[in-house]
Amino acid sequence: MPWHSHKVLSNKSNITALEWDLPGDKLVVADESGNIQLWTFKDHILNDWTLIGSACFPGEHILSAAWFHNGKKIGLVTEKKDSTYYNDKFNHLRFAPSVRQFGGRAAEGVLVVSTTGMVGAVMLMKDSPNQVCFATESLGSTRHRITAVDICYGKNGHYLVAVSSGSVALPVRCYRVSVRRTDDKCHITSQALPSFFLHDGVVKDNTFSKVTHLKFAVREDADSLVIAANGDNGGLVEVWELREKSQTVHKLFQPKTLESFKTVVWQHQSQYQCKSPVVAVTTTKLSVVTTLPPPSCVVIALADSSIHYLNRDCLKEIATASLNMAWRQDEPSNKYQRLTLSISHVDISWLGGILLVCDTQGTLYLYRLLLEGGSSMNSGYTCTMLEYCLVTGLDCLDLLLCLRSSMIETLCERLDISYNRQPAPIQQYYYVQFLCIKTCLFRMLATGQSKAADLSSLLMIHSVATAFKSLLRPSDLISHDKGPAESLAAVITDAITDVDKVLLHLDPKEFTVEPSTLLSLQQLIQWVADMALNLLARLPEQRSQLKSGGYELLKDYKALNTLRELLVIIRIWGLLRPACLPVFLRSTDNLDALALLFRLLSRLVQPNGDTQQQQVDDSLVDECCLLPNQIMIPQLHQTNNITAIATPMLFSQSLPIQLEFGVEPEYLVFVPELNPIEGCMHSGQIVDSIRHLYLGKQPLLVKQCSRCGGKAQVQNIMRTAAIRAWDQRWARTCRCGGLWRVHRLFQ
């Protein structure tokens, strides 16, 4: 939802450096007066920011900033990219944190470089009364003026810093910078590395005289540097690589071993000349594969508002675009031609699927980079990248925006097959993230909304079961091999349709929970019962569709058994505290709704096989048809209008889409079509998607997901330990992976 803009701060001085940390939680803001501020989301809310640390280096114009590396790096092993198992395909690579604290854990902070050649470090101190500590050092033995700088991470925990003084007659200098913590202080050491001048031809004809940009090809690989220089007649981009070179040594100084003396030098690799000056440069952020050198690209923006996508190895132009071109093919070009535009910055998303361009008039431009597999990304490459998101936890939004609607179902099938081949512990570890990615994929399809709703319900069933079972404690501390949850799972596999007979096989002491805790969980208990009601009420109409493709909750044997387990737990808890039991609107008072739901679910789940292979008997369908007459069926899935980019509406739009800050576009409104249940009760109220509370028809203050539009209560009144743990589960992101923002009805 890019039309929602959120203010972070107002600053008196011009801001010269902005940088996100690696997880995307914190932002460093530095300005020309030497002020450095570290900001983060307050309670993970996108439009509520808090200052967590600051420092000031008076008189220093900060040019660049980089967060400390956390030491976590996962790569795709090129030789094993076709392997079945995630553990073979993706490896944790050896990469040290920039600053180590006690126990070797990574510290949080930033490294900054100023125009005077100063390097500074600002470190967050969570275990100290002082919020931050900072230190400064000179990059070289003497200070010198710097106009261009870039910072890169070294695998041993150090930084590589490349600087230029602006003139091609002066060398591009490189330094190795290390930061270490000692007690409550931090120390910086800087060591000079080999430097180099630009290509000889540049200096001779004096065409390109000013170095404007330095950029490492990959921010975690220091062996390749991209340099941009401008002159009166255009611009020049060069790639230099760090190579080992054998050096001849006089025989008097030659060691007895036959090995030649080797040194490291910068070597000119390739160049690209353009007719207009270079105004912005960006390179690949993340190296997914482990090959050396890592594949990367270079994107440059020129003063004539053109954008050029170049291959890093030979700087061959692969694609080009211009802000002055006609936006749509069916419109006259002079209608949209704006010759006064000037690009100020370009950047590539972490997975390399999206290019973002910003001009000097405050307009953002979003380009899809459909370069893998020809004109668009193929399903094999995309599936591997989604698996990479699954393993690393990175957001897959930029991949979703590059997909074609025709490839999504095939992609889901490939992802399913790959995931189901993993060992059980690996599947369990990545289960929640896997469901989240699949839900996001199906939400991109107009015909996939019911599947997305079922997957979202499955995620909630899994989460509720985990939360409920974590409250159970074994009565006998000696039997560590089998707890209450395992005992219940063993009993539930038997062909028992009477919920009270299941209780005879269980120890009630193991299911004892404090009454106050049970009362705080009543809304989750109510949701489980409503979920079971909705599933059984949907059975008659979906009976003929049980062999259709895609995911359906009614075909998931494990999920239905999990629901049965939860109904048993609720039955026991109802004996301890009747007030926690779910509330049903029944036609007759003597109807035991909980026992009825368990009996019908038990008949649906056959004891010796999967529901996919077995025909649902007619008597069960008849009983499910009568269910809406016996119990009022509450509405479970709200068909809220969603206004966002990553919806099926994206595929029906003629690109580019024109948006305005602060205005929700009406042509992107999408209404999910879910199969209505006959006899279902529609309340018309907003329901909390996390706690399943009714918030009213127009709540004044809610948390809203910035991706799926789901709403949740900002603060919960009942704060037992169990409900706090439940809230913490969804504090960082929504069920779909989107960030929360506080939405006020009257703004």
MOSULNOR-V398630 format. One record per residue. N is the residue number from 0. RES is the residue in one small letter. SS is DSSP state (H for helix, E for strand, C for the rest). PHI is phi in degrees with one decimal (* if undefined). OMEGA is omega in whole degrees, 0 to 359 (* if undefined). Layout:
# MOSULNOR-V398630
N;RES;SS;PHI;OMEGA + N;RES;SS;PHI;OMEGA
This chain:
# MOSULNOR-V398630
0;m;C;*;188 + 1;p;C;-69.7;179 + 2;w;C;-75.2;176 + 3;h;C;-86.6;177 + 4;s;C;-109.1;185 + 5;h;C;-127.5;183 + 6;k;C;-77.2;176 + 7;v;C;-97.3;180 + 8;l;C;-161.4;167 + 9;s;C;-111.9;186 + 10;n;C;-127.3;181 + 11;k;C;-75.0;181 + 12;s;C;-98.7;178 + 13;n;C;-64.6;178 + 14;i;E;-81.0;186 + 15;t;E;-115.7;180 + 16;a;E;-146.0;175 + 17;l;E;-132.3;182 + 18;e;E;-153.0;173 + 19;w;E;-84.3;172 + 20;d;C;-78.6;187 + 21;l;C;-63.0;177 + 22;p;C;-75.6;180 + 23;g;C;81.5;180 + 24;d;C;-101.2;188 + 25;k;E;-124.3;183 + 26;l;E;-131.8;174 + 27;v;E;-103.0;179 + 28;v;E;-123.3;180 + 29;a;E;-125.5;184 + 30;d;E;-130.1;185 + 31;e;C;-76.1;178 + 32;s;C;-96.4;178 + 33;g;C;92.4;179 + 34;n;E;-84.6;178 + 35;i;E;-124.0;182 + 36;q;E;-126.0;179 + 37;l;E;-110.1;184 + 38;w;E;-118.1;175 + 39;t;E;-149.1;176 + 40;f;E;-68.3;174 + 41;k;E;-85.1;182 + 42;d;C;56.1;177 + 43;h;C;62.5;178 + 44;i;E;-97.3;188 + 45;l;E;-64.1;182 + 46;n;E;-108.1;175 + 47;d;E;-136.2;188 + 48;w;E;-112.8;178 + 49;t;E;-136.9;180 + 50;l;E;-84.8;182 + 51;i;E;-108.3;179 + 52;g;E;177.9;179 + 53;s;E;-154.2;177 + 54;a;E;-151.8;181 + 55;c;E;-136.4;173 + 56;f;C;-114.1;189 + 57;p;C;-56.8;176 + 58;g;C;80.2;182 + 59;e;C;-100.2;176 + 60;h;C;-86.9;184 + 61;i;E;-75.4;181 + 62;l;E;-98.2;186 + 63;s;E;-149.1;179 + 64;a;E;-143.2;178 + 65;a;E;-145.8;178 + 66;w;E;-73.1;173 + 67;f;C;-63.2;177 + 68;h;C;-77.2;182 + 69;n;C;-89.1;176 + 70;g;C;82.6;180 + 71;k;C;-100.5;180 + 72;k;C;-149.8;179 + 73;i;E;-120.1;182 + 74;g;E;-126.2;175 + 75;l;E;-87.3;180 + 76;v;C;-73.4;187 + 77;t;H;-59.3;183 + 78;e;H;-67.5;184 + 79;k;H;-117.9;184 + 80;k;C;-67.2;177 + 81;d;C;-96.1;180 + 82;s;C;-68.2;182 + 83;t;C;-74.7;191 + 84;y;C;-94.4;179 + 85;y;H;-61.0;183 + 86;n;H;-65.8;176 + 87;d;H;-83.9;185 + 88;k;H;-74.9;183 + 89;f;E;-116.9;182 + 90;n;E;-119.4;170 + 91;h;E;-76.9;184 + 92;l;C;-87.1;179 + 93;r;C;-71.3;181 + 94;f;C;-151.1;186 + 95;a;C;-86.1;173 + 96;p;C;-62.8;180 + 97;s;C;-64.1;179 + 98;v;C;-134.9;179 + 99;r;E;-99.2;174 + 100;q;C;-107.7;180 + 101;f;H;-59.2;181 + 102;g;H;83.6;179 + 103;g;H;85.3;181 + 104;r;C;-72.7;185 + 105;a;E;-75.7;175 + 106;a;C;-90.5;178 + 107;e;C;-110.5;180 + 108;g;E;169.4;182 + 109;v;E;-133.8;172 + 110;l;E;-112.7;181 + 111;v;E;-127.1;177 + 112;v;E;-130.1;182 + 113;s;E;-109.6;182 + 114;t;C;-69.0;181 + 115;t;C;-90.2;181 + 116;g;C;90.4;178 + 117;m;E;-87.3;171 + 118;v;E;-115.2;182 + 119;g;E;-129.0;178 + 120;a;E;-128.0;176 + 121;v;E;-123.2;186 + 122;m;E;-117.2;176 + 123;l;E;-77.9;183 + 124;m;C;-119.8;181 + 125;k;C;-73.5;183 + 126;d;C;-98.3;182 + 127;s;C;-131.4;177 + 128;p;C;-62.3;175 + 129;n;C;-81.5;183 + 130;q;C;-66.8;182 + 131;v;E;-136.3;166 + 132;c;E;-129.2;182 + 133;f;E;-142.2;180 + 134;a;E;-148.2;178 + 135;t;E;-132.4;178 + 136;e;E;-158.5;176 + 137;s;E;-86.1;180 + 138;l;C;-61.4;180 + 139;g;C;-108.1;179 + 140;s;C;-67.4;174 + 141;t;C;-129.9;178 + 142;r;C;-75.5;174 + 143;h;C;-147.4;185 + 144;r;C;-71.0;181 + 145;i;C;-121.8;177 + 146;t;C;-117.6;179 + 147;a;E;-139.4;183 + 148;v;E;-152.6;170 + 149;d;E;-144.4;184 + 150;i;E;-119.8;182 + 151;c;E;-130.5;180 + 152;y;E;-90.9;172 + 153;g;C;-96.2;186 + 154;k;C;-71.9;179 + 155;n;C;-93.8;178 + 156;g;C;97.0;180 + 157;h;C;-93.5;174 + 158;y;E;-109.9;168 + 159;l;E;-111.0;183 + 160;v;E;-117.3;176 + 161;a;E;-110.2;183 + 162;v;E;-133.8;175 + 163;s;E;-138.3;178 + 164;s;C;-93.0;173 + 165;g;C;102.9;183 + 166;s;E;-100.6;177 + 167;v;C;-71.8;178 + 168;a;C;-76.7;178 + 169;l;C;-104.9;184 + 170;p;C;-73.9;168 + 171;v;E;-85.7;186 + 172;r;E;-97.1;179 + 173;c;E;-126.6;182 + 174;y;E;-137.5;172 + 175;r;E;-103.9;185 + 176;v;E;-115.7;178 + 177;s;E;-125.7;177 + 178;v;E;-121.9;177 + 179;r;E;-135.3;180 + 180;r;E;-106.0;175 + 181;t;E;-128.2;185 + 182;d;C;56.1;181 + 183;d;C;-104.4;180 + 184;k;E;-126.5;174 + 185;c;E;-121.2;183 + 186;h;E;-128.0;181 + 187;i;E;-117.4;172 + 188;t;E;-124.5;181 + 189;s;E;-126.7;182 + 190;q;E;-127.9;181 + 191;a;E;-73.3;177 + 192;l;E;-114.6;180 + 193;p;E;-54.4;177 + 194;s;E;-109.7;181 + 195;f;E;-157.9;172 + 196;f;C;-97.4;177 + 197;l;C;-65.0;185 + 198;h;C;-51.3;186 + 199;d;H;-56.3;183 + 200;g;H;-63.5;181 + 201;v;H;-67.4;185 + 202;v;H;-75.1;185 + 203;k;H;-65.7;183 + 204;d;H;-87.6;173 + 205;n;C;56.6;179 + 206;t;C;-75.2;181 + 207;f;E;-109.0;189 + 208;s;E;-111.7;188 + 209;k;E;-123.8;174 + 210;v;E;-80.7;186 + 211;t;E;-110.3;185 + 212;h;E;-140.6;170 + 213;l;E;-124.8;181 + 214;k;E;-154.0;173 + 215;f;E;-68.2;185 + 216;a;E;-60.8;174 + 217;v;E;-136.1;188 + 218;r;C;-70.7;176 + 219;e;C;-115.2;177 + 220;d;E;-139.2;188 + 221;a;E;-93.7;186 + 222;d;E;-91.5;183 + 223;s;E;-144.4;184 + 224;l;E;-129.5;178 + 225;v;E;-102.0;182 + 226;i;E;-125.6;176 + 227;a;E;-116.5;178 + 228;a;E;-131.0;181 + 229;n;E;-119.2;175 + 230;g;E;-145.7;182 + 231;d;C;-70.6;187 + 232;n;C;-109.2;180 + 233;g;E;146.4;183 + 234;g;E;-134.9;181 + 235;l;E;-138.1;175 + 236;v;E;-121.9;180 + 237;e;E;-127.2;174 + 238;v;E;-115.6;177 + 239;w;E;-117.4;182 + 240;e;E;-124.0;179 + 241;l;E;-87.4;184 + 242;r;E;-127.0;172 + 243;e;E;-81.9;182 + 244;k;E;-133.9;178 + 245;s;E;-76.9;184 + 246;q;E;-115.7;178 + 247;t;C;-74.9;182 + 248;v;C;-124.6;178 + 249;h;C;-57.3;186 + 250;k;C;-61.6;178 + 251;l;C;-67.5;182 + 252;f;C;-102.2;181 + 253;q;C;-70.5;178 + 254;p;C;-67.5;183 + 255;k;C;-67.4;178 + 256;t;C;-68.8;183 + 257;l;C;-80.2;182 + 258;e;C;-68.3;179 + 259;s;C;-79.4;179 + 260;f;E;-74.7;183 + 261;k;E;-113.7;176 + 262;t;E;-133.2;181 + 263;v;E;-105.1;180 + 264;v;E;-133.3;174 + 265;w;E;-86.5;183 + 266;q;E;-124.7;180 + 267;h;E;-68.9;185 + 268;q;E;-106.4;183 + 269;s;E;-161.2;179 + 270;q;E;-146.4;181 + 271;y;E;-140.6;180 + 272;q;E;-105.0;180 + 273;c;E;-132.6;187 + 274;k;C;-82.8;181 + 275;s;C;-125.4;181 + 276;p;C;-62.1;178 + 277;v;E;-81.9;181 + 278;v;E;-113.0;180 + 279;a;E;-156.9;180 + 280;v;E;-138.5;171 + 281;t;E;-143.7;180 + 282;t;E;-134.3;180 + 283;t;E;-60.2;180 + 284;k;C;-79.6;193 + 285;l;C;-125.1;174 + 286;s;C;-95.5;183 + 287;v;C;-75.8;183 + 288;v;E;-88.1;184 + 289;t;C;-96.3;181 + 290;t;C;-68.1;178 + 291;l;C;-120.2;351 + 292;p;C;-70.5;182 + 293;p;C;-67.5;178 + 294;p;C;-65.5;181 + 295;s;C;-154.9;179 + 296;c;E;-130.2;177 + 297;v;E;-126.4;177 + 298;v;E;-117.0;179 + 299;i;E;-120.6;174 + 300;a;E;-115.1;184 + 301;l;E;-108.5;183 + 302;a;C;-66.7;178 + 303;d;C;-86.5;177 + 304;s;C;69.7;176 + 305;s;E;-96.6;181 + 306;i;E;-123.7;184 + 307;h;E;-125.9;178 + 308;y;E;-100.7;187 + 309;l;E;-119.1;171 + 310;n;E;-75.6;185 + 311;r;C;-66.5;188 + 312;d;C;-65.0;184 + 313;c;C;-121.0;183 + 314;l;C;55.1;175 + 315;k;C;-78.1;181 + 316;e;E;-75.2;182 + 317;i;E;-99.7;181 + 318;a;E;-150.6;178 + 319;t;E;-145.4;178 + 320;a;E;-151.4;180 + 321;s;E;-145.3;177 + 322;l;C;-72.4;181 + 323;n;C;-89.3;179 + 324;m;C;-73.6;175 + 325;a;C;-62.0;183 + 326;w;C;-71.3;180 + 327;r;C;-130.1;183 + 328;q;C;-68.8;183 + 329;d;C;-88.2;180 + 330;e;C;-111.1;175 + 331;p;C;-64.6;186 + 332;s;H;-66.6;183 + 333;n;H;-71.1;181 + 334;k;H;-70.1;185 + 335;y;H;-111.2;183 + 336;q;C;-74.5;181 + 337;r;C;-130.5;188 + 338;l;C;-77.0;182 + 339;t;C;-89.2;182 + 340;l;C;-69.7;176 + 341;s;C;-138.8;181 + 342;i;E;-75.8;180 + 343;s;E;-107.6;184 + 344;h;E;-157.5;173 + 345;v;E;-132.5;179 + 346;d;E;-154.3;180 + 347;i;E;-111.9;178 + 348;s;C;-68.3;187 + 349;w;C;-61.4;181 + 350;l;C;-91.0;174 + 351;g;C;80.0;182 + 352;g;C;-93.1;188 + 353;i;E;-130.4;172 + 354;l;E;-114.2;179 + 355;l;E;-111.3;181 + 356;v;E;-122.6;178 + 357;c;E;-123.8;177 + 358;d;E;-104.3;186 + 359;t;C;-76.7;178 + 360;q;C;-101.8;175 + 361;g;C;82.0;178 + 362;t;C;-104.5;176 + 363;l;E;-102.7;178 + 364;y;E;-123.5;181 + 365;l;E;-116.5;179 + 366;y;E;-115.6;173 + 367;r;E;-91.2;179 + 368;l;C;-100.1;183 + 369;l;C;-95.4;188 + 370;l;C;-112.2;182 + 371;e;C;-82.3;177 + 372;g;C;75.5;176 + 373;g;C;94.8;186 + 374;s;C;-73.0;178 + 375;s;C;-151.8;184 + 376;m;C;-68.5;177 + 377;n;C;-85.4;187 + 378;s;H;-69.7;180 + 379;g;H;-64.4;179 + 380;y;H;-64.0;182 + 381;t;H;-64.3;179 + 382;c;H;-63.1;177 + 383;t;H;-63.1;180 + 384;m;H;-68.0;176 + 385;l;H;-66.9;175 + 386;e;H;-64.2;176 + 387;y;H;-63.5;176 + 388;c;H;-63.3;180 + 389;l;H;-61.8;184 + 390;v;H;-78.3;185 + 391;t;H;-89.7;184 + 392;g;C;86.2;179 + 393;l;C;-70.2;179 + 394;d;C;-74.5;183 + 395;c;C;-100.5;186 + 396;l;H;-61.2;182 + 397;d;H;-66.3;174 + 398;l;H;-70.1;180 + 399;l;H;-60.7;182 + 400;l;C;-71.9;181 + 401;c;C;-98.4;185 + 402;l;C;-80.2;168 + 403;r;C;-96.7;184 + 404;s;H;-63.1;183 + 405;s;H;-71.4;184 + 406;m;H;-99.9;188 + 407;i;H;-70.0;181 + 408;e;H;-65.4;176 + 409;t;H;-61.6;180 + 410;l;H;-63.9;178 + 411;c;H;-63.5;179 + 412;e;H;-64.7;179 + 413;r;H;-63.4;180 + 414;l;H;-64.8;178 + 415;d;H;-62.1;182 + 416;i;H;-61.8;180 + 417;s;H;-63.5;181 + 418;y;H;-66.9;182 + 419;n;H;-70.4;177 + 420;r;C;-83.7;182 + 421;q;C;-75.9;174 + 422;p;C;-60.7;184 + 423;a;H;-56.3;179 + 424;p;H;-62.0;179 + 425;i;H;-68.0;177 + 426;q;H;-60.1;181 + 427;q;H;-65.7;183 + 428;y;H;-66.4;184 + 429;y;C;-99.8;189 + 430;y;H;-59.8;184 + 431;v;H;-64.5;180 + 432;q;H;-65.2;178 + 433;f;H;-63.9;178 + 434;l;H;-63.3;180 + 435;c;H;-63.0;181 + 436;i;H;-65.7;180 + 437;k;H;-64.2;178 + 438;t;H;-61.9;179 + 439;c;H;-62.8;179 + 440;l;H;-65.8;181 + 441;f;H;-68.1;178 + 442;r;H;-67.3;178 + 443;m;C;-80.2;181 + 444;l;C;-107.6;177 + 445;a;H;-65.2;180 + 446;t;H;-87.1;183 + 447;g;H;-105.8;185 + 448;q;H;-67.2;179 + 449;s;H;-67.7;177 + 450;k;H;-66.3;178 + 451;a;H;-63.6;178 + 452;a;H;-65.5;178 + 453;d;H;-65.3;179 + 454;l;H;-67.6;177 + 455;s;H;-65.1;176 + 456;s;H;-66.4;178 + 457;l;H;-62.6;177 + 458;l;H;-61.4;180 + 459;m;H;-68.9;177 + 460;i;H;-59.3;179 + 461;h;H;-61.0;182 + 462;s;H;-68.5;179 + 463;v;H;-64.3;179 + 464;a;H;-62.2;178 + 465;t;H;-63.1;181 + 466;a;H;-66.1;181 + 467;f;H;-66.8;183 + 468;k;H;-69.2;178 + 469;s;C;-70.7;178 + 470;l;C;-83.8;184 + 471;l;C;-82.4;181 + 472;r;C;-127.5;178 + 473;p;C;-67.2;180 + 474;s;C;-75.2;180 + 475;d;C;-104.4;184 + 476;l;C;-71.5;182 + 477;i;C;-76.0;184 + 478;s;C;-84.9;180 + 479;h;C;-79.1;186 + 480;d;C;-75.8;185 + 481;k;C;-138.4;179 + 482;g;C;-94.2;180 + 483;p;H;-60.0;181 + 484;a;H;-64.5;179 + 485;e;H;-68.6;178 + 486;s;H;-62.5;179 + 487;l;H;-65.3;180 + 488;a;H;-62.7;179 + 489;a;H;-70.3;182 + 490;v;H;-72.6;187 + 491;i;H;-69.7;179 + 492;t;C;-73.9;178 + 493;d;C;-72.2;182 + 494;a;C;-80.3;178 + 495;i;C;-112.2;181 + 496;t;C;-102.1;179 + 497;d;C;-98.4;184 + 498;v;H;-64.4;181 + 499;d;H;-72.1;176 + 500;k;H;-72.2;176 + 501;v;H;-65.0;182 + 502;l;H;-63.9;181 + 503;l;C;-66.9;181 + 504;h;C;-93.5;184 + 505;l;C;-119.7;176 + 506;d;C;-89.8;184 + 507;p;H;-62.7;180 + 508;k;H;-62.4;182 + 509;e;H;-72.8;182 + 510;f;H;-108.3;181 + 511;t;C;-77.8;179 + 512;v;C;-134.0;181 + 513;e;C;-58.9;182 + 514;p;H;-57.6;180 + 515;s;H;-64.7;178 + 516;t;H;-66.5;180 + 517;l;H;-61.8;181 + 518;l;H;-65.7;180 + 519;s;H;-70.6;181 + 520;l;C;-94.0;187 + 521;q;H;-59.1;181 + 522;q;H;-67.9;176 + 523;l;H;-70.5;176 + 524;i;H;-62.9;178 + 525;q;H;-61.9;181 + 526;w;H;-64.2;179 + 527;v;H;-59.9;179 + 528;a;H;-64.7;178 + 529;d;H;-63.7;178 + 530;m;H;-63.3;178 + 531;a;H;-62.3;179 + 532;l;H;-60.6;182 + 533;n;H;-64.0;180 + 534;l;H;-62.1;182 + 535;l;H;-68.8;179 + 536;a;H;-70.2;179 + 537;r;H;-81.9;187 + 538;l;H;-58.3;183 + 539;p;H;-59.6;184 + 540;e;H;-74.8;180 + 541;q;H;-98.7;181 + 542;r;H;-60.5;181 + 543;s;H;-76.1;183 + 544;q;H;-103.9;184 + 545;l;C;-66.5;179 + 546;k;C;-104.9;178 + 547;s;C;-77.0;183 + 548;g;C;-77.8;179 + 549;g;C;84.7;184 + 550;y;C;-85.1;171 + 551;e;C;-138.7;184 + 552;l;H;-64.2;180 + 553;l;H;-67.0;179 + 554;k;H;-97.8;185 + 555;d;C;-89.0;183 + 556;y;H;-60.6;183 + 557;k;H;-67.6;181 + 558;a;H;-65.0;179 + 559;l;H;-66.1;176 + 560;n;H;-67.2;176 + 561;t;H;-62.7;176 + 562;l;H;-61.1;178 + 563;r;H;-63.4;178 + 564;e;H;-61.3;181 + 565;l;H;-65.5;178 + 566;l;H;-64.7;176 + 567;v;H;-65.9;179 + 568;i;H;-61.1;180 + 569;i;H;-63.8;179 + 570;r;H;-60.7;180 + 571;i;H;-67.2;181 + 572;w;H;-64.9;178 + 573;g;H;-65.5;175 + 574;l;H;-71.6;179 + 575;l;H;-78.2;182 + 576;r;C;-143.9;183 + 577;p;H;-56.2;182 + 578;a;H;-67.4;181 + 579;c;H;-86.7;183 + 580;l;C;-67.3;178 + 581;p;C;-66.5;181 + 582;v;C;-100.8;179 + 583;f;C;-121.4;171 + 584;l;C;-92.4;188 + 585;r;E;-104.6;177 + 586;s;C;-76.8;177 + 587;t;C;-127.9;185 + 588;d;C;-70.7;185 + 589;n;C;-87.1;179 + 590;l;C;-78.2;176 + 591;d;C;-87.9;188 + 592;a;H;-65.2;182 + 593;l;H;-64.0;178 + 594;a;H;-65.8;178 + 595;l;H;-64.5;179 + 596;l;H;-61.2;180 + 597;f;H;-64.8;182 + 598;r;H;-66.3;180 + 599;l;H;-67.2;177 + 600;l;H;-64.6;179 + 601;s;H;-64.7;177 + 602;r;H;-72.5;178 + 603;l;H;-68.9;180 + 604;v;C;-87.6;180 + 605;q;C;-71.7;185 + 606;p;C;-71.4;187 + 607;n;C;-113.6;180 + 608;g;C;-177.2;182 + 609;d;C;-87.9;180 + 610;t;C;-66.2;180 + 611;q;C;-67.7;185 + 612;q;C;-91.8;187 + 613;q;C;-118.3;180 + 614;q;C;-78.7;177 + 615;v;C;-72.5;185 + 616;d;C;-72.2;186 + 617;d;H;-65.8;181 + 618;s;H;-65.0;177 + 619;l;H;-66.2;179 + 620;v;H;-63.0;179 + 621;d;H;-62.6;179 + 622;e;H;-65.9;178 + 623;c;H;-69.1;176 + 624;c;H;-66.7;180 + 625;l;H;-79.5;186 + 626;l;H;-57.7;179 + 627;p;H;-62.0;177 + 628;n;H;-79.9;181 + 629;q;H;-92.8;183 + 630;i;E;-133.5;176 + 631;m;C;-70.3;182 + 632;i;E;-90.0;179 + 633;p;E;-76.6;177 + 634;q;C;-71.3;184 + 635;l;C;-101.0;182 + 636;h;C;-101.8;178 + 637;q;C;-83.7;178 + 638;t;C;-91.4;179 + 639;n;C;-73.4;172 + 640;n;E;-67.2;179 + 641;i;E;-114.7;175 + 642;t;E;-115.7;184 + 643;a;C;-156.9;179 + 644;i;C;-80.5;186 + 645;a;C;-82.7;176 + 646;t;C;-134.6;177 + 647;p;H;-59.2;179 + 648;m;H;-64.1;181 + 649;l;H;-61.2;184 + 650;f;H;-77.1;181 + 651;s;H;-97.6;182 + 652;q;C;-92.8;171 + 653;s;C;-85.8;187 + 654;l;C;-85.1;2 + 655;p;C;-84.6;175 + 656;i;C;-83.7;180 + 657;q;C;-103.8;184 + 658;l;C;-122.1;179 + 659;e;E;-131.7;180 + 660;f;C;-60.4;177 + 661;g;C;81.9;182 + 662;v;E;-124.9;177 + 663;e;C;-77.8;183 + 664;p;C;-72.4;182 + 665;e;H;-69.1;184 + 666;y;H;-77.4;176 + 667;l;H;-104.3;179 + 668;v;E;-70.6;180 + 669;f;E;-122.7;179 + 670;v;E;-110.5;180 + 671;p;C;-63.6;178 + 672;e;C;-101.1;177 + 673;l;C;-110.7;181 + 674;n;C;-64.4;180 + 675;p;C;-72.3;178 + 676;i;C;-97.2;180 + 677;e;C;-65.1;181 + 678;g;C;85.1;182 + 679;c;E;-76.4;182 + 680;m;E;-88.7;179 + 681;h;C;-104.2;184 + 682;s;C;-88.4;183 + 683;g;C;76.3;181 + 684;q;C;-99.8;175 + 685;i;E;-77.8;180 + 686;v;E;-110.6;175 + 687;d;C;-62.5;185 + 688;s;C;-75.0;181 + 689;i;C;-103.8;183 + 690;r;C;-97.2;177 + 691;h;C;60.7;174 + 692;l;C;-101.6;173 + 693;y;E;-82.5;184 + 694;l;E;-102.3;182 + 695;g;E;98.8;182 + 696;k;C;-75.8;179 + 697;q;C;-138.3;180 + 698;p;C;-66.0;184 + 699;l;C;-71.1;186 + 700;l;E;-141.2;179 + 701;v;E;-141.0;167 + 702;k;E;-88.8;180 + 703;q;E;-123.1;178 + 704;c;E;-71.3;182 + 705;s;C;-83.3;180 + 706;r;C;-123.2;183 + 707;c;C;-100.9;178 + 708;g;C;83.4;178 + 709;g;C;-62.8;184 + 710;k;E;-114.7;180 + 711;a;E;-148.5;178 + 712;q;C;-66.9;179 + 713;v;C;-71.5;180 + 714;q;C;-132.4;179 + 715;n;C;-100.0;183 + 716;i;C;-77.2;181 + 717;m;C;-82.0;187 + 718;r;C;-122.1;172 + 719;t;C;-75.4;182 + 720;a;H;-61.0;182 + 721;a;H;-66.6;182 + 722;i;H;-75.3;174 + 723;r;H;-64.3;178 + 724;a;H;-64.2;178 + 725;w;H;-65.6;179 + 726;d;H;-63.3;182 + 727;q;H;-65.2;180 + 728;r;H;-62.4;183 + 729;w;C;-114.4;184 + 730;a;C;-69.3;186 + 731;r;C;-76.6;182 + 732;t;E;-140.3;174 + 733;c;C;-74.0;178 + 734;r;C;-60.2;182 + 735;c;C;-86.3;182 + 736;g;C;96.2;180 + 737;g;C;-78.2;180 + 738;l;E;-81.5;179 + 739;w;E;-85.7;167 + 740;r;E;-137.3;179 + 741;v;E;-80.2;182 + 742;h;E;-111.9;177 + 743;r;E;-107.0;183 + 744;l;C;-64.2;180 + 745;f;C;-111.9;181 + 746;q;C;-120.2;*
